Amino acid sequence: MEKELILYISAAPEMDAECELVGQRLAELPKSARWVIKRTPGAHEGGNPDIETLRRSHFYLMLLGMDITAPMGVEWLAAREARVTTFAYRNSNRIISPAAAFFMRNAGVVWEQYQTPQEFIHHLERALITRLVEGTPGYGLDLVDIEALSARLQALEKDKEKAAGDERRGAGRGGVILSQA
């Protein structure tokens, strides 16, 4: 039996790279689950957010760019009221507007910060897999998928440890090389 998992993404158009990576990564996750991804309607779409789907979602992802744009606030409130598992991220390289800063301070969540879309997707993948494994059997995944997700999580942790070790070696962004003579 195929399980359907719904992810609702609130994101401004400037977050397209991150949203694209989410779709690609979800395609690699549990094979016994079919992912449905809904996103904040774009300005050119002129539509209202799909609040009913958001309320039925298993996961809610908030990607904050330089500003909080409509209808992201409405989506945020609906997700909070429905108690949807939430992941909140923001790119720390972007200068945010006063409205976005106010929203961040008052949203009541811990914002994960990242510098590149690749760093974001690695953080999200670890968080999502952890939640899927901890939340089973509630997500309806079979044992084969849980084992595969657990193995993937272990591999991600090893990659993270290796990357941290690589950062501590060498000159990194600069340095001075001294001769032994």
C-alpha positions in Angstrom: 0.0 0.0 0.0 1.4 3.4 -0.9 1.3 6.1 1.7 0.9 9.7 0.8 3.0 12.3 2.7 2.2 16.0 2.2 4.8 18.8 2.5 3.6 22.3 2.3 6.2 25.0 1.6 5.8 28.7 2.4 8.5 30.5 0.4 8.9 33.7 -1.6 9.8 33.4 -5.3 13.5 34.2 -4.4 13.7 30.8 -2.7 13.1 28.8 -5.9 16.6 27.1 -5.8 15.9 25.7 -2.3 12.4 24.6 -3.3 13.8 22.8 -6.4 16.3 20.9 -4.2 13.5 19.9 -1.8 11.6 18.2 -4.7 14.8 16.5 -5.9 15.6 15.2 -2.4 12.1 14.0 -1.7 12.2 11.9 -4.9 15.1 10.0 -3.3 13.3 9.2 0.0 11.0 6.3 0.9 9.8 4.4 -2.0 6.6 3.2 -0.3 5.5 6.8 0.1 4.3 9.2 -2.5 5.2 12.8 -1.7 2.8 15.7 -2.5 4.4 19.1 -2.4 2.3 22.3 -2.2 3.8 25.7 -2.2 2.8 29.3 -1.6 1.1 30.6 -4.8 3.3 33.0 -6.7 2.4 36.6 -7.5 1.7 35.6 -11.1 -0.8 32.9 -9.9 -2.9 35.4 -8.0 -4.5 32.6 -6.0 -5.1 32.0 -2.4 -3.1 29.4 -0.5 -4.5 25.9 -0.3 -5.3 26.1 3.4 -7.1 22.8 3.5 -4.1 20.9 2.1 -1.9 22.8 4.5 -4.0 21.6 7.5 -3.8 18.0 6.3 0.0 18.2 5.7 2.4 16.1 7.6 5.2 18.7 7.3 5.3 22.5 6.9 8.5 24.2 5.6 9.0 27.9 6.0 11.8 29.4 3.9 12.3 33.0 4.8 14.0 35.1 2.2 14.7 38.9 2.4 11.1 39.6 3.3 7.9 38.0 4.5 5.5 38.1 1.6 1.7 37.5 1.4 0.3 34.9 1.9 3.1 33.4 3.9 1.8 34.8 7.2 -1.6 33.3 6.6 0.0 29.9 5.8 2.1 30.2 9.0 -0.9 30.8 11.2 -2.8 27.9 9.6 0.1 25.5 10.1 0.5 26.6 13.7 -3.2 26.2 14.4 -3.2 22.7 12.8 0.0 21.7 14.7 1.7 20.6 11.6 5.4 19.5 12.1 7.3 22.6 11.2 10.8 23.2 9.8 11.9 26.9 9.6 15.0 28.0 7.6 16.5 31.3 6.6 19.6 32.1 4.5 22.0 34.0 6.7 23.7 35.7 3.7 20.6 37.7 3.0 19.8 41.0 4.6 16.2 40.8 5.8 13.6 43.5 6.0 12.3 44.9 9.2 9.1 43.0 8.7 11.0 39.7 8.3 13.1 40.4 11.4 9.9 41.1 13.4 8.3 37.9 12.1 11.4 35.9 13.0 11.5 37.2 16.5 7.7 36.6 17.1 7.1 33.4 15.2 7.9 31.2 18.2 10.2 28.8 16.3 13.9 28.1 16.2 15.2 29.3 12.8 17.8 27.1 11.2 20.3 29.3 9.3 22.2 28.3 6.3 24.5 30.0 3.7 24.0 28.0 0.5 21.1 26.0 -0.9 23.2 22.9 -0.6 23.8 23.5 3.1 20.0 24.0 3.5 19.1 20.7 1.8 21.6 18.8 3.9 20.1 20.3 7.1 16.5 19.7 6.0 17.2 16.1 4.9 18.7 15.2 8.3 15.8 16.8 10.1 13.1 15.3 7.9 14.6 11.8 8.0 14.9 12.0 11.8 11.3 13.0 12.1 10.1 10.2 9.7 12.0 7.6 11.7 10.9 8.9 15.1 7.3 9.3 13.9 6.8 5.8 12.6 4.5 4.0 12.5 2.4 7.2 12.3 3.7 7.9 8.8 2.9 4.4 7.5 6.4 3.6 6.2 7.4 0.0 6.0 10.4 -1.6 7.7 12.5 -1.6 4.6 12.1 2.1 4.2 12.8 2.8 7.9 16.0 0.8 7.7 17.0 2.6 4.5 16.2 6.0 6.1 18.2 5.0 9.2 21.2 4.1 7.0 20.9 7.3 5.1 20.8 9.3 8.3 24.0 7.5 9.5 25.7 8.3 6.2 24.7 12.0 6.5 26.1 12.1 10.0 29.4 10.6 8.9 29.5 13.1 6.0 28.9 15.9 8.5 31.7 14.7 10.8 34.1 14.4 7.9 33.2 17.9 6.6 33.8 19.3 10.1 37.2 17.6 10.2 38.1 18.9 6.7 37.2 22.4 7.9 39.8 22.2 10.6 42.6 21.2 8.3 44.5 23.4 6.0 44.4 27.1 5.5 40.7 27.2 4.5 40.1 30.8 3.5 43.6 32.0 4.0 46.7 31.5 6.1 50.4 31.8 6.3 52.8 29.1 5.3 56.0 28.9 7.2 59.1 27.1 6.1 60.9 24.8 8.5 64.3 26.3 7.7 
